[in-house]
Amino acid sequence: MLHQVLKSKLHRAMITAADVEYEGSIEIPTDLMETVGLWAGEKVLVASITTGNRLETYAQPGPPGTGQIIINGGAAHRIKKGERVAIMAFGLSEIPVVAKKVVLDEENRVIRDGR
């Protein structure tokens, strides 16, 4: 039997910009995506710790090392610049999965392993 399980999580990420005019997605620096095993185009759940708003979109790779996490398109109406969020991806598995999780600071630097 397949179970849907958490596989990747960026916890307490800071939204650094919001662009309603862009076609969609959430831009995440490639170094952060690699740290937790997110793929370009992968579906993610973005949950605002600030407001409680939640939405699904896809991860778009951004320049590494910038710390810029940008919410785009209609999602920018729900989650705004300056909000803290959890960005999560899930997978299907027949066996337990140890999720790759990290906690970020206000500049989206990894401050600790989220396990």
mmCIF file of the C-alpha atoms, coordinates in Angstrom:
data_MODEL
# 
_entry.id   MODEL 
# 
loop_
_atom_site.group_PDB 
_atom_site.id 
_atom_site.type_symbol 
_atom_site.label_atom_id 
_atom_site.label_alt_id 
_atom_site.label_comp_id 
_atom_site.label_asym_id 
_atom_site.label_entity_id 
_atom_site.label_seq_id 
_atom_site.pdbx_PDB_ins_code 
_atom_site.Cartn_x 
_atom_site.Cartn_y 
_atom_site.Cartn_z 
_atom_site.occupancy 
_atom_site.B_iso_or_equiv 
_atom_site.pdbx_formal_charge 
_atom_site.auth_seq_id 
_atom_site.auth_comp_id 
_atom_site.auth_asym_id 
_atom_site.auth_atom_id 
_atom_site.pdbx_PDB_model_num 
ATOM 1   C CA . MET A 1 1   ? 0.000  0.000  0.000   1.00 0.00 ? 1   MET A CA 1 
ATOM 2   C CA . LEU A 1 2   ? 1.295  3.449  -0.891  1.00 0.00 ? 2   LEU A CA 1 
ATOM 3   C CA . HIS A 1 3   ? 1.337  6.157  1.767   1.00 0.00 ? 3   HIS A CA 1 
ATOM 4   C CA . GLN A 1 4   ? 1.674  9.875  1.118   1.00 0.00 ? 4   GLN A CA 1 
ATOM 5   C CA . VAL A 1 5   ? 4.542  11.062 3.319   1.00 0.00 ? 5   VAL A CA 1 
ATOM 6   C CA . LEU A 1 6   ? 6.530  14.242 3.931   1.00 0.00 ? 6   LEU A CA 1 
ATOM 7   C CA . LYS A 1 7   ? 9.833  14.091 2.017   1.00 0.00 ? 7   LYS A CA 1 
ATOM 8   C CA . SER A 1 8   ? 11.136 17.692 2.082   1.00 0.00 ? 8   SER A CA 1 
ATOM 9   C CA . LYS A 1 9   ? 10.579 20.709 4.352   1.00 0.00 ? 9   LYS A CA 1 
ATOM 10  C CA . LEU A 1 10  ? 11.994 24.233 4.581   1.00 0.00 ? 10  LEU A CA 1 
ATOM 11  C CA . HIS A 1 11  ? 10.670 25.448 7.950   1.00 0.00 ? 11  HIS A CA 1 
ATOM 12  C CA . ARG A 1 12  ? 10.336 29.121 8.948   1.00 0.00 ? 12  ARG A CA 1 
ATOM 13  C CA . ALA A 1 13  ? 11.394 30.359 5.492   1.00 0.00 ? 13  ALA A CA 1 
ATOM 14  C CA . MET A 1 14  ? 10.989 34.121 4.990   1.00 0.00 ? 14  MET A CA 1 
ATOM 15  C CA . ILE A 1 15  ? 9.136  35.330 1.900   1.00 0.00 ? 15  ILE A CA 1 
ATOM 16  C CA . THR A 1 16  ? 11.455 38.026 0.537   1.00 0.00 ? 16  THR A CA 1 
ATOM 17  C CA . ALA A 1 17  ? 9.254  39.217 -2.351  1.00 0.00 ? 17  ALA A CA 1 
ATOM 18  C CA . ALA A 1 18  ? 5.784  38.712 -3.825  1.00 0.00 ? 18  ALA A CA 1 
ATOM 19  C CA . ASP A 1 19  ? 5.003  39.319 -7.498  1.00 0.00 ? 19  ASP A CA 1 
ATOM 20  C CA . VAL A 1 20  ? 1.324  39.086 -8.471  1.00 0.00 ? 20  VAL A CA 1 
ATOM 21  C CA . GLU A 1 21  ? 2.156  39.777 -12.136 1.00 0.00 ? 21  GLU A CA 1 
ATOM 22  C CA . TYR A 1 22  ? 4.411  36.728 -12.540 1.00 0.00 ? 22  TYR A CA 1 
ATOM 23  C CA . GLU A 1 23  ? 2.748  33.616 -14.002 1.00 0.00 ? 23  GLU A CA 1 
ATOM 24  C CA . GLY A 1 24  ? 2.986  31.519 -10.837 1.00 0.00 ? 24  GLY A CA 1 
ATOM 25  C CA . SER A 1 25  ? 5.103  29.354 -8.546  1.00 0.00 ? 25  SER A CA 1 
ATOM 26  C CA . ILE A 1 26  ? 7.452  29.913 -5.636  1.00 0.00 ? 26  ILE A CA 1 
ATOM 27  C CA . GLU A 1 27  ? 11.086 30.668 -6.448  1.00 0.00 ? 27  GLU A CA 1 
ATOM 28  C CA . ILE A 1 28  ? 13.560 29.017 -4.074  1.00 0.00 ? 28  ILE A CA 1 
ATOM 29  C CA . PRO A 1 29  ? 17.371 29.239 -4.294  1.00 0.00 ? 29  PRO A CA 1 
ATOM 30  C CA . THR A 1 30  ? 18.768 26.049 -5.816  1.00 0.00 ? 30  THR A CA 1 
ATOM 31  C CA . ASP A 1 31  ? 21.106 25.482 -2.869  1.00 0.00 ? 31  ASP A CA 1 
ATOM 32  C CA . LEU A 1 32  ? 18.101 25.294 -0.497  1.00 0.00 ? 32  LEU A CA 1 
ATOM 33  C CA . MET A 1 33  ? 16.201 23.067 -2.923  1.00 0.00 ? 33  MET A CA 1 
ATOM 34  C CA . GLU A 1 34  ? 19.165 20.681 -3.090  1.00 0.00 ? 34  GLU A CA 1 
ATOM 35  C CA . THR A 1 35  ? 19.523 20.641 0.697   1.00 0.00 ? 35  THR A CA 1 
ATOM 36  C CA . VAL A 1 36  ? 16.046 19.153 1.136   1.00 0.00 ? 36  VAL A CA 1 
ATOM 37  C CA . GLY A 1 37  ? 15.779 17.275 -2.152  1.00 0.00 ? 37  GLY A CA 1 
ATOM 38  C CA . LEU A 1 38  ? 13.219 19.476 -3.936  1.00 0.00 ? 38  LEU A CA 1 
ATOM 39  C CA . TRP A 1 39  ? 13.048 19.247 -7.732  1.00 0.00 ? 39  TRP A CA 1 
ATOM 40  C CA . ALA A 1 40  ? 12.314 22.000 -10.220 1.00 0.00 ? 40  ALA A CA 1 
ATOM 41  C CA . GLY A 1 41  ? 8.602  21.894 -10.963 1.00 0.00 ? 41  GLY A CA 1 
ATOM 42  C CA . GLU A 1 42  ? 7.788  19.761 -7.931  1.00 0.00 ? 42  GLU A CA 1 
ATOM 43  C CA . LYS A 1 43  ? 4.433  20.403 -6.268  1.00 0.00 ? 43  LYS A CA 1 
ATOM 44  C CA . VAL A 1 44  ? 4.792  22.044 -2.853  1.00 0.00 ? 44  VAL A CA 1 
ATOM 45  C CA . LEU A 1 45  ? 2.446  23.015 -0.059  1.00 0.00 ? 45  LEU A CA 1 
ATOM 46  C CA . VAL A 1 46  ? 3.243  26.482 1.310   1.00 0.00 ? 46  VAL A CA 1 
ATOM 47  C CA . ALA A 1 47  ? 1.802  27.138 4.764   1.00 0.00 ? 47  ALA A CA 1 
ATOM 48  C CA . SER A 1 48  ? 2.076  30.616 6.266   1.00 0.00 ? 48  SER A CA 1 
ATOM 49  C CA . ILE A 1 49  ? 3.154  30.520 9.888   1.00 0.00 ? 49  ILE A CA 1 
ATOM 50  C CA . THR A 1 50  ? 2.262  34.227 10.042  1.00 0.00 ? 50  THR A CA 1 
ATOM 51  C CA . THR A 1 51  ? -1.377 34.071 8.851   1.00 0.00 ? 51  THR A CA 1 
ATOM 52  C CA . GLY A 1 52  ? -2.306 30.395 8.601   1.00 0.00 ? 52  GLY A CA 1 
ATOM 53  C CA . ASN A 1 53  ? -2.988 30.673 4.843   1.00 0.00 ? 53  ASN A CA 1 
ATOM 54  C CA . ARG A 1 54  ? -2.047 27.574 2.836   1.00 0.00 ? 54  ARG A CA 1 
ATOM 55  C CA . LEU A 1 55  ? -1.656 26.991 -0.877  1.00 0.00 ? 55  LEU A CA 1 
ATOM 56  C CA . GLU A 1 56  ? -0.222 24.577 -3.401  1.00 0.00 ? 56  GLU A CA 1 
ATOM 57  C CA . THR A 1 57  ? 2.114  25.628 -6.196  1.00 0.00 ? 57  THR A CA 1 
ATOM 58  C CA . TYR A 1 58  ? 5.336  24.357 -7.741  1.00 0.00 ? 58  TYR A CA 1 
ATOM 59  C CA . ALA A 1 59  ? 8.982  24.992 -6.899  1.00 0.00 ? 59  ALA A CA 1 
ATOM 60  C CA . GLN A 1 60  ? 10.984 27.084 -9.340  1.00 0.00 ? 60  GLN A CA 1 
ATOM 61  C CA . PRO A 1 61  ? 14.777 27.170 -8.930  1.00 0.00 ? 61  PRO A CA 1 
ATOM 62  C CA . GLY A 1 62  ? 16.330 30.544 -8.205  1.00 0.00 ? 62  GLY A CA 1 
ATOM 63  C CA . PRO A 1 63  ? 19.948 31.694 -8.024  1.00 0.00 ? 63  PRO A CA 1 
ATOM 64  C CA . PRO A 1 64  ? 21.886 29.863 -5.295  1.00 0.00 ? 64  PRO A CA 1 
ATOM 65  C CA . GLY A 1 65  ? 23.114 31.667 -2.201  1.00 0.00 ? 65  GLY A CA 1 
ATOM 66  C CA . THR A 1 66  ? 20.747 34.633 -2.477  1.00 0.00 ? 66  THR A CA 1 
ATOM 67  C CA . GLY A 1 67  ? 18.280 33.655 0.251   1.00 0.00 ? 67  GLY A CA 1 
ATOM 68  C CA . GLN A 1 68  ? 15.522 35.053 -1.976  1.00 0.00 ? 68  GLN A CA 1 
ATOM 69  C CA . ILE A 1 69  ? 12.236 33.146 -1.680  1.00 0.00 ? 69  ILE A CA 1 
ATOM 70  C CA . ILE A 1 70  ? 9.679  34.747 -3.961  1.00 0.00 ? 70  ILE A CA 1 
ATOM 71  C CA . ILE A 1 71  ? 5.975  33.906 -4.113  1.00 0.00 ? 71  ILE A CA 1 
ATOM 72  C CA . ASN A 1 72  ? 4.487  34.584 -7.531  1.00 0.00 ? 72  ASN A CA 1 
ATOM 73  C CA . GLY A 1 73  ? 1.179  34.922 -9.353  1.00 0.00 ? 73  GLY A CA 1 
ATOM 74  C CA . GLY A 1 74  ? -2.160 34.606 -7.618  1.00 0.00 ? 74  GLY A CA 1 
ATOM 75  C CA . ALA A 1 75  ? -0.430 33.015 -4.616  1.00 0.00 ? 75  ALA A CA 1 
ATOM 76  C CA . ALA A 1 76  ? 1.015  36.458 -3.834  1.00 0.00 ? 76  ALA A CA 1 
ATOM 77  C CA . HIS A 1 77  ? -2.515 37.538 -2.844  1.00 0.00 ? 77  HIS A CA 1 
ATOM 78  C CA . ARG A 1 78  ? -2.582 34.842 -0.131  1.00 0.00 ? 78  ARG A CA 1 
ATOM 79  C CA . ILE A 1 79  ? 1.005  34.973 1.155   1.00 0.00 ? 79  ILE A CA 1 
ATOM 80  C CA . LYS A 1 80  ? 2.932  38.255 1.272   1.00 0.00 ? 80  LYS A CA 1 
ATOM 81  C CA . LYS A 1 81  ? 6.486  39.533 1.558   1.00 0.00 ? 81  LYS A CA 1 
ATOM 82  C CA . GLY A 1 82  ? 7.738  39.283 5.148   1.00 0.00 ? 82  GLY A CA 1 
ATOM 83  C CA . GLU A 1 83  ? 5.651  36.234 6.092   1.00 0.00 ? 83  GLU A CA 1 
ATOM 84  C CA . ARG A 1 84  ? 7.240  33.157 7.624   1.00 0.00 ? 84  ARG A CA 1 
ATOM 85  C CA . VAL A 1 85  ? 6.252  29.936 5.871   1.00 0.00 ? 85  VAL A CA 1 
ATOM 86  C CA . ALA A 1 86  ? 6.807  26.209 5.839   1.00 0.00 ? 86  ALA A CA 1 
ATOM 87  C CA . ILE A 1 87  ? 7.447  24.836 2.335   1.00 0.00 ? 87  ILE A CA 1 
ATOM 88  C CA . MET A 1 88  ? 6.698  21.114 2.141   1.00 0.00 ? 88  MET A CA 1 
ATOM 89  C CA . ALA A 1 89  ? 6.780  18.402 -0.516  1.00 0.00 ? 89  ALA A CA 1 
ATOM 90  C CA . PHE A 1 90  ? 5.260  14.950 -0.199  1.00 0.00 ? 90  PHE A CA 1 
ATOM 91  C CA . GLY A 1 91  ? 5.917  11.656 -1.951  1.00 0.00 ? 91  GLY A CA 1 
ATOM 92  C CA . LEU A 1 92  ? 4.356  8.223  -2.236  1.00 0.00 ? 92  LEU A CA 1 
ATOM 93  C CA . SER A 1 93  ? 6.130  5.310  -0.612  1.00 0.00 ? 93  SER A CA 1 
ATOM 94  C CA . GLU A 1 94  ? 5.491  1.760  0.533   1.00 0.00 ? 94  GLU A CA 1 
ATOM 95  C CA . ILE A 1 95  ? 8.105  2.124  3.265   1.00 0.00 ? 95  ILE A CA 1 
ATOM 96  C CA . PRO A 1 96  ? 8.714  4.829  5.907   1.00 0.00 ? 96  PRO A CA 1 
ATOM 97  C CA . VAL A 1 97  ? 10.631 7.871  4.621   1.00 0.00 ? 97  VAL A CA 1 
ATOM 98  C CA . VAL A 1 98  ? 12.969 10.051 6.649   1.00 0.00 ? 98  VAL A CA 1 
ATOM 99  C CA . ALA A 1 99  ? 12.121 13.566 5.475   1.00 0.00 ? 99  ALA A CA 1 
ATOM 100 C CA . LYS A 1 100 ? 14.897 16.049 4.731   1.00 0.00 ? 100 LYS A CA 1 
ATOM 101 C CA . LYS A 1 101 ? 14.005 19.053 6.899   1.00 0.00 ? 101 LYS A CA 1 
ATOM 102 C CA . VAL A 1 102 ? 15.832 22.251 7.783   1.00 0.00 ? 102 VAL A CA 1 
ATOM 103 C CA . VAL A 1 103 ? 14.984 25.340 9.831   1.00 0.00 ? 103 VAL A CA 1 
ATOM 104 C CA . LEU A 1 104 ? 15.874 28.726 8.324   1.00 0.00 ? 104 LEU A CA 1 
ATOM 105 C CA . ASP A 1 105 ? 16.651 32.119 9.859   1.00 0.00 ? 105 ASP A CA 1 
ATOM 106 C CA . GLU A 1 106 ? 15.249 35.511 8.730   1.00 0.00 ? 106 GLU A CA 1 
ATOM 107 C CA . GLU A 1 107 ? 17.688 35.602 5.803   1.00 0.00 ? 107 GLU A CA 1 
ATOM 108 C CA . ASN A 1 108 ? 16.841 32.034 4.746   1.00 0.00 ? 108 ASN A CA 1 
ATOM 109 C CA . ARG A 1 109 ? 20.107 30.563 5.930   1.00 0.00 ? 109 ARG A CA 1 
ATOM 110 C CA . VAL A 1 110 ? 20.012 27.045 7.359   1.00 0.00 ? 110 VAL A CA 1 
ATOM 111 C CA . ILE A 1 111 ? 20.352 27.286 11.127  1.00 0.00 ? 111 ILE A CA 1 
ATOM 112 C CA . ARG A 1 112 ? 19.685 23.657 11.982  1.00 0.00 ? 112 ARG A CA 1 
ATOM 113 C CA . ASP A 1 113 ? 18.577 20.295 10.778  1.00 0.00 ? 113 ASP A CA 1 
ATOM 114 C CA . GLY A 1 114 ? 14.821 20.019 11.277  1.00 0.00 ? 114 GLY A CA 1 
ATOM 115 C CA . ARG A 1 115 ? 14.793 16.406 12.495  1.00 0.00 ? 115 ARG A CA 1 
# 
